Structure formats: C-alpha cells, structure tokens
Amino acid sequence: MYFGIGFFALLTALLAGAAIGHLLGLSAGVGAYLTALILALIGWLAGRRARHQGHSR
C-alpha cells in the first residue's frame, strides 16, 4: 500500500514539474528531468542527514 502511495506521489511530482516546465517555456521532458533531479537531490540530502544523526547517537 505504501509503495503505491509513494509511486503516485512521485508520478504526480514529475507530471507537475513537466507542466511547470512547459509554462516556463521549457519542453515537458526537460521539466520532468529537472524535477527528477531536484527530487533525487532532496532524497540524497535527507539520507545524508539521517546517516549523520545516526552516528551522533
């Protein structure tokens, strides 16, 4: 169930990024790519933060 919710949230974010990119004059592919890149960066930062908090305990 949580996998489905997460997949739906990811798909919604990618489609929203494609639409926003299209509104800004970019192609839908570039907007989706930038959104995926930003989401990956956020995930990397969250993982890094969680890993550092685990070492300080």
Helices and strands as residue ranges (DSSP letters): H 2-23, H 28-56
